[in-house]
Amino acid sequence: MPKTILAVDDSISVRQVVAFALRDAGYAPVEASDGRDALAKLSGDVQLVITDLNMPNMGGLDLIRNIRKGSINKYVPIVVLTTESQQAKKQEAKAAGATGWIVKPFRPEQLISVVQRVLG
């Protein structure tokens, strides 16, 4: 059974690239357009969340905080996929509970490598 990964980004094209790379590597991606959509789609069978930081309605930092204070997915790994590269933003995301960080633009192989490392 493939591992389910929730891909959260307000850009349809980024979600499609992420979902395609994940599917190609044998994972089962679920797409969400922002933090609110992600929380609605988050279920007990999600093994990893990949999220952007800058999104309308609910951004990535709020999403991470919401996941970490929940019960079902409290310990699920969360990888931030964003154009942000400042150390302060990385520290803020890490403090909120992020597990890893990938800067856009990214290569699909790079994404899969991080996913495999995080999921073990």
Backbone bond lengths (Angstrom), bond angles and torsions (degrees), N, CA, C in turn:
res aa  C-N    CA-C-N  psi(-1)  N-CA   C-N-CA  omega(-1)  CA-C   N-CA-C  phi
1 M - - - 1.463 - - 1.532 108.71 -
2 P 1.337 117.64 123.99 1.470 119.62 -177.95 1.528 111.87 -67.86
3 K 1.326 115.91 148.37 1.458 120.93 178.24 1.526 109.07 -75.47
4 T 1.341 115.60 138.03 1.454 122.07 -178.28 1.527 110.10 -89.38
5 I 1.329 115.93 129.70 1.454 122.36 -179.46 1.526 108.88 -125.57
6 L 1.334 116.09 126.52 1.457 121.90 178.95 1.527 109.17 -91.05
7 A 1.343 116.86 117.60 1.467 123.18 179.77 1.526 108.89 -103.53
8 V 1.343 116.61 117.32 1.455 121.52 -174.18 1.529 110.11 -117.28
9 D 1.333 116.53 115.67 1.471 121.37 178.02 1.516 107.85 -160.87
10 D 1.333 117.35 141.35 1.461 119.69 179.23 1.524 111.98 -77.88
11 S 1.322 117.44 -11.12 1.465 121.60 177.32 1.531 109.91 -90.41
12 I 1.324 115.46 118.41 1.467 120.37 179.35 1.525 110.36 -59.77
13 S 1.328 117.09 -42.61 1.471 119.77 -177.07 1.529 111.47 -64.73
14 V 1.328 118.15 -38.97 1.463 120.39 177.82 1.528 109.68 -65.42
15 R 1.336 116.56 -44.57 1.481 119.96 178.32 1.520 110.63 -59.16
16 Q 1.343 116.96 -41.10 1.468 120.40 -179.51 1.525 111.47 -64.97
17 V 1.339 117.57 -42.07 1.467 121.08 178.97 1.530 109.89 -64.07
18 V 1.328 116.27 -45.33 1.468 120.97 179.49 1.530 110.07 -62.59
19 A 1.321 116.73 -48.73 1.473 120.94 -178.81 1.526 111.26 -61.63
20 F 1.324 117.15 -42.17 1.463 120.77 179.10 1.527 110.79 -62.23
21 A 1.337 116.61 -46.87 1.476 120.81 -179.96 1.530 110.75 -61.78
22 L 1.329 116.06 -42.21 1.471 119.86 -179.75 1.531 110.98 -65.93
23 R 1.336 116.05 -46.62 1.466 120.75 179.80 1.529 110.38 -60.22
24 D 1.341 115.21 -42.60 1.463 121.68 -179.74 1.533 111.62 -62.09
25 A 1.339 116.01 -29.48 1.468 121.05 -179.20 1.535 112.28 -92.13
26 G 1.337 116.41 4.44 1.465 119.86 175.10 1.518 115.66 95.01
27 Y 1.340 117.87 12.17 1.460 121.43 178.22 1.525 110.36 -97.63
28 A 1.334 116.19 166.28 1.462 121.55 178.68 1.527 108.69 -111.50
29 P 1.346 117.92 95.97 1.462 119.89 -178.26 1.530 113.23 -79.10
30 V 1.331 115.01 145.03 1.455 122.92 171.25 1.520 104.70 -122.74
31 E 1.332 117.37 131.80 1.465 120.54 -175.56 1.525 111.47 -102.99
32 A 1.352 114.98 142.82 1.465 121.55 175.00 1.528 107.82 -137.40
33 S 1.347 116.58 145.16 1.463 121.36 -173.51 1.531 114.72 -90.35
34 D 1.330 117.36 -14.62 1.465 121.58 176.23 1.524 108.65 -167.00
35 G 1.329 116.38 -177.94 1.459 120.23 -176.53 1.518 114.00 -60.73
36 R 1.325 116.97 -41.30 1.476 120.18 179.52 1.519 111.05 -62.85
37 D 1.321 115.47 -46.25 1.463 121.15 178.43 1.536 109.61 -60.41
38 A 1.330 116.26 -40.31 1.471 121.21 -179.83 1.522 110.97 -63.51
39 L 1.332 117.26 -45.01 1.474 119.91 179.61 1.524 110.99 -62.04
40 A 1.343 116.48 -36.03 1.468 120.59 178.74 1.526 111.42 -68.08
41 K 1.347 116.93 -30.30 1.464 121.22 -176.86 1.525 112.89 -96.45
42 L 1.323 116.76 -6.28 1.460 121.11 -177.72 1.522 109.20 -72.45
43 S 1.318 116.33 124.88 1.461 120.55 179.09 1.521 108.43 -132.83
44 G 1.321 115.29 172.67 1.457 121.04 -177.62 1.515 114.61 -63.48
45 D 1.346 117.69 -17.01 1.466 118.49 -177.81 1.537 113.27 -95.67
46 V 1.340 118.12 7.89 1.470 121.04 175.82 1.523 108.51 -81.16
47 Q 1.342 116.80 122.28 1.461 121.13 -177.85 1.526 113.62 -95.58
48 L 1.350 117.56 -14.72 1.458 121.36 -178.04 1.517 109.03 -158.47
49 V 1.341 115.99 144.21 1.467 121.76 174.22 1.522 107.45 -118.12
50 I 1.330 116.34 131.00 1.467 122.83 173.48 1.521 105.59 -115.62
51 T 1.333 117.26 118.71 1.465 119.15 -174.77 1.520 113.94 -133.81
52 D 1.323 114.42 146.32 1.456 122.31 170.97 1.532 106.57 -78.12
53 L 1.322 117.95 164.46 1.468 121.03 175.61 1.516 111.82 -94.17
54 N 1.339 116.79 -46.20 1.461 121.56 -173.23 1.521 111.30 -95.34
55 M 1.347 114.98 101.16 1.464 121.17 -179.68 1.525 108.87 -141.98
56 P 1.344 117.24 153.57 1.475 119.80 176.24 1.532 110.34 -72.14
57 N 1.310 116.74 168.83 1.472 125.47 177.38 1.526 112.85 67.72
58 M 1.327 117.84 -62.78 1.457 121.52 174.97 1.515 108.02 -147.91
59 G 1.319 116.46 119.42 1.454 121.75 -178.68 1.524 112.62 -78.53
60 G 1.323 114.64 177.49 1.453 121.00 -176.30 1.515 114.78 -64.50
61 L 1.340 117.80 -39.91 1.472 119.84 -179.90 1.522 111.14 -62.85
62 D 1.342 116.98 -44.19 1.469 120.15 177.56 1.527 111.05 -64.89
63 L 1.320 116.30 -37.76 1.465 120.07 177.18 1.533 110.23 -61.23
64 I 1.336 116.50 -47.69 1.466 120.74 -179.99 1.525 110.20 -58.85
65 R 1.332 116.37 -46.96 1.481 120.21 -179.98 1.523 111.30 -60.82
66 N 1.340 116.71 -41.49 1.464 120.59 179.08 1.524 111.81 -64.17
67 I 1.328 116.34 -41.88 1.471 119.86 179.09 1.528 109.72 -64.16
68 R 1.324 117.27 -44.46 1.460 121.71 -176.67 1.525 113.54 -66.82
69 K 1.342 117.31 -26.93 1.462 118.44 179.27 1.535 111.99 -92.33
70 G 1.336 116.46 -4.93 1.456 120.62 178.18 1.516 111.23 -78.06
71 S 1.315 116.87 -171.22 1.461 119.09 179.99 1.523 112.67 -115.78
72 I 1.321 117.56 -43.81 1.460 120.75 -174.67 1.532 112.16 -63.68
73 N 1.300 117.56 -50.01 1.469 121.86 -174.42 1.526 112.91 -111.65
74 K 1.306 116.97 24.40 1.467 121.98 -175.49 1.528 113.16 -53.64
75 Y 1.336 117.22 -34.65 1.463 120.97 -175.08 1.525 114.26 -106.33
76 V 1.337 117.22 8.25 1.465 120.29 179.73 1.537 109.12 -66.49
77 P 1.337 118.08 136.74 1.465 119.19 177.36 1.529 110.90 -65.53
78 I 1.337 115.48 144.15 1.460 121.35 179.72 1.529 108.73 -128.46
79 V 1.342 115.73 121.04 1.460 121.41 178.21 1.527 107.96 -108.08
80 V 1.316 116.29 128.69 1.464 121.92 178.28 1.530 108.35 -88.83
81 L 1.334 115.75 129.00 1.470 122.51 178.16 1.525 106.27 -121.00
82 T 1.334 117.39 104.12 1.461 120.21 -169.61 1.522 112.66 -149.94
83 T 1.323 115.55 164.70 1.466 120.72 174.25 1.534 110.14 -81.66
84 E 1.315 117.38 -14.26 1.472 122.08 -179.86 1.526 109.50 -67.76
85 S 1.327 116.79 132.30 1.466 118.67 178.65 1.527 112.35 -130.83
86 Q 1.342 117.30 3.08 1.455 120.56 -179.88 1.528 110.97 -69.25
87 Q 1.327 115.40 141.36 1.461 121.61 -179.96 1.529 111.33 -59.23
88 A 1.333 117.54 -36.98 1.466 121.10 -179.21 1.532 111.06 -61.80
89 K 1.337 116.48 -41.69 1.474 120.13 178.40 1.526 110.35 -65.31
90 K 1.343 116.50 -40.95 1.466 120.28 178.36 1.520 110.51 -60.84
91 Q 1.332 116.51 -43.69 1.468 120.97 179.72 1.524 110.67 -63.69
92 E 1.334 116.08 -40.61 1.466 120.53 179.61 1.527 110.49 -63.49
93 A 1.326 116.53 -43.69 1.470 120.76 179.22 1.527 110.47 -66.40
94 K 1.323 116.75 -40.83 1.468 120.85 179.21 1.534 110.17 -63.81
95 A 1.329 115.98 -42.65 1.466 120.96 178.41 1.531 111.09 -63.08
96 A 1.338 116.38 -33.66 1.466 120.73 178.53 1.524 111.64 -73.23
97 G 1.354 116.73 -22.36 1.460 119.74 178.21 1.514 115.69 126.36
98 A 1.341 117.88 10.74 1.469 120.12 178.67 1.524 110.40 -69.06
99 T 1.331 115.11 145.09 1.462 122.50 -178.83 1.517 111.86 -93.55
100 G 1.347 116.95 -37.71 1.459 121.40 -175.50 1.514 111.35 -147.48
101 W 1.347 115.63 177.31 1.460 121.47 -173.04 1.521 109.50 -148.18
102 I 1.318 117.72 130.06 1.462 123.15 173.90 1.527 107.02 -129.64
103 V 1.336 116.44 131.14 1.469 120.54 -179.91 1.532 109.45 -94.82
104 K 1.345 115.80 133.56 1.461 122.00 173.71 1.517 107.74 -79.07
105 P 1.306 119.64 149.28 1.470 126.52 -6.86 1.532 110.46 -70.16
106 F 1.320 114.69 150.24 1.458 120.59 -178.06 1.520 109.77 -127.92
107 R 1.314 115.90 159.52 1.461 121.03 174.32 1.527 107.62 -97.01
108 P 1.332 118.61 141.56 1.464 120.17 178.78 1.529 112.94 -53.27
109 E 1.348 117.41 -37.57 1.481 120.10 -179.85 1.525 110.21 -63.23
110 Q 1.340 116.13 -37.10 1.459 121.26 179.04 1.532 109.70 -64.45
111 L 1.327 116.63 -44.33 1.457 121.69 178.64 1.526 110.92 -59.64
112 I 1.327 116.69 -48.57 1.468 121.25 -178.37 1.529 110.52 -64.22
113 S 1.315 116.75 -38.43 1.466 120.66 177.81 1.529 111.30 -59.93
114 V 1.331 116.90 -44.41 1.464 121.20 178.58 1.538 110.35 -66.22
115 V 1.328 116.74 -43.43 1.470 121.24 178.85 1.523 110.35 -58.79
116 Q 1.325 116.86 -47.13 1.466 120.75 -179.51 1.522 110.98 -63.22
117 R 1.331 116.97 -40.09 1.471 121.01 -179.91 1.532 110.45 -65.90
118 V 1.326 116.54 -42.98 1.469 121.09 -178.15 1.529 111.40 -69.18
119 L 1.334 116.46 -40.92 1.466 119.87 -178.39 1.529 113.47 -81.97
120 G 1.329 115.99 -12.63 1.464 120.04 175.57 1.477 115.70 80.76
